[in-house]
Amino acid sequence: MDGSGPFSCPICLEPLREPVTLPCGHNFCLACLGALWPHRGASGAGGPGGAARCPLCQEPFPDGLQLRKNHTLSELLQLRQGSGPGPGPGPAPALAPEPSAPSAPPSAPPSAPEPSAPCAPEPWPAGEEPVRCDACPEGAALPAALSCLSCLASFCPAHLGPHERSPALRGHRLVPPLRRLEESLCPRHLRPLERYCRAERVCLCEACAAQEHRGHELVPLEQERALQEAEQSKVLSAVEDRMDELGAGIAQSRRTVALIKSAAVAERERVSRLFADAAATLQGFQTQVLGFIEEGEAAMLGRSQGDLRRQEEQRSRLSRARQNLSQVPEADSVSFLQELLALRLALEDGCGPGPGPPRELSFTKSSQAVRAVRDMLAVACVNQWEQLRGPGGNEDGPQKLDSEADAEPQDLESTNLLESEAPRDYFLKFAYIVDLDSDTADKFLQLFGTKGVKRVLCPINYPLSPTRFTHCEQVLGEGALDRGTYYWEVEIIEGWVSVGVMAEDFSPQEPYDRGRLGRNAHSCCLQWNGRSFSVWFHGLEAPLPHPFSPTVGVCLEYADRALAFYAVRDGKMSLLRRLKASRPRRGGIPASPIDPFQSRLDSHFAGLFTHRLKPAFFLESVDAHLQIGPLKKSCISVLKRR
């Protein structure tokens, strides 16, 4: 039938059935338009696929457009069909075949089906569901032969007829069947994605290629796919290698997780047993102390109660003898003498002082003993908790993740260099330039630039500063240190000098006895007192046997929570003392049970590194003089010594 008449559907080229009119003015069969707009049907034009378009003029329509029957046009078609043939198409047969299910005429031989009949479904890869025709009835859709990027629908060979016959549909782009047709359109221009931008690696429509990607390297999609397919084997090989690596890593991580969990369970059981043993020990000690109190109470009560009974009996005898004497008649001289004698004997029997109250109750010392145990337990718990939280706190556990050797924060070579004689060049890579902060200098300290300082007798009129020391002849370096390793040198020119570090937040207004370097928990130092070296921390001093060295090196190892002092001579470093909390030995035995200074370090030194630290200098004698040494490889002092 000729599809040029005004009352024919541009899609099926047949007379309009249940005609609908789009806002652009074109008329279509309701069933044909619903087949071209899949997932919308007759309920509306909106849906997940975006805006619908007129199949004839491609004008887009907004979401939510309802396809309703044009009753006026429908009545006009009925009138034309009742009036006989006219200029337009002839009357439609009573039972016109649907486009989705055409049948062969009875006269046709069985071996020659009509060309418009649906063909058998093409073979599809096993296990993969073929793309179904969107124009076939629901539930009986045949596999699609092609997909139309303009109609956003897939069609079987039978329903591809309109695209082959209609001039308006011949310009549509047909591609092999696609499952998600909406993804093949540009979301901005609603045009097919036909180009590939190699610069930004995206698929483009012709409008995007001409606008935003002008000047980029653009190629057809098929050409880029051919290139990528050639490299697909390399990518898949790399993916397989990476998946193998990840599989090995996952297996190792799973073993590590299992090991950590098992170690935690075992450690939790050990800790629970130890706490139970400690609780049993305390319970036994409590039983002993309470028994001691009961025994002392019983012994002292026995003596005191016996004395009480004797005194009460004596008082009763005296009372009876006195009463008997008072009842003797005056004429009875014999009875008088006898009762008076009995009274005297009773009085003499209780003569002498009675036992006084005990000077001391022995069992009252029990609370002192328990208090001492409580205090020692509290101190031990605090110390052990600090060591447990600090670096290396879990090193004594029986389980090792990597090896049975103890994990060290530094390698063996670095540890040996830091704890013994080592070349100076090794430390120079940690060199830190120290500049003296004039806003911290005490008024009896005179600064020479930012490197030299000397103690003087006459106060210097420094400007007021909240960081200035007021009771101690001290000065700090500029800048605060909080990570890494730092090394600087100090030249002791004359007098008593202390060199060390101090917490940034330590109050400079502390009195002399608590504010001096090394006399509190917020600082530590190396002191030269004119005769020997010694180290100070938290008010305790540890003498050092080393001779005087005019050049002193200071190495602050923040990661290892250690501070080391070295004597520098001829490019060599000799360790004077390295301050660091020692690790507890296995079995809980202290590393230095008879060294009070090391015990103080074990208890409090790690806490110093919870603060930002600054280089600190204390000039103790009135003639003290020092200078920050130049960090040069020659290590030749530029100062003249007296």
Disulfide bonds with the S-S distance in Angstrom:
none
